[in-house]
Amino acid sequence: MSFLDKAKDLLAQNADKVESAIDKAGDMVDEKTEGKFSGVVDKAQDAAKNAIHKDEPTQ
């Protein structure tokens, strides 16, 4: 199993914690930039969250 496969497995097992970290990081960027880039930050957060769930089977 490669490093990348191990990382994907770890992300899948802790998706809720990773999403929380993504939200906190985005909030921090918004705070530091006084919301000037909130649209861009929101898109980046959505893209990161979608990447986490990319390999999950759909139900």
C-alpha positions in Angstrom: 0.0 0.0 0.0 1.5 3.3 -1.1 1.7 6.4 1.0 -1.1 8.0 -1.0 -3.4 5.1 -0.4 -2.7 5.2 3.3 -3.5 9.0 3.4 -6.8 8.4 1.6 -7.8 5.7 4.0 -6.9 8.0 7.0 -8.9 10.9 5.5 -11.9 8.7 4.9 -11.8 7.4 8.5 -11.6 10.9 9.9 -13.7 12.9 7.3 -15.7 14.8 10.0 -12.5 16.0 11.7 -10.9 17.0 8.4 -14.0 18.9 7.4 -14.0 20.7 10.7 -10.3 21.7 10.2 -11.1 22.9 6.7 -13.9 25.1 8.1 -11.7 26.5 10.8 -8.9 27.3 8.3 -11.3 29.1 6.1 -12.7 31.1 9.0 -9.2 32.1 10.0 -8.4 33.3 6.4 -11.7 35.2 6.3 -10.9 36.8 9.7 -7.3 37.7 8.7 -8.4 39.2 5.3 -11.5 40.9 6.8 -13.7 38.9 4.4 -12.2 40.3 1.2 -11.8 36.8 -0.3 -14.7 35.0 1.3 -16.0 33.8 -2.1 -12.7 32.3 -3.0 -12.3 30.8 0.4 -15.7 29.2 0.3 -15.0 27.7 -3.1 -11.7 26.3 -1.9 -13.4 24.8 1.2 -16.0 23.2 -1.0 -13.3 21.8 -3.3 -11.3 20.4 -0.4 -14.5 18.8 1.1 -15.4 17.3 -2.3 -11.9 15.8 -2.6 -12.4 14.0 0.7 -15.6 12.4 -0.5 -14.5 11.8 -4.1 -13.8 8.1 -3.6 -16.8 7.3 -1.4 -19.5 5.1 -3.0 -22.7 6.9 -3.8 -25.9 5.6 -2.2 
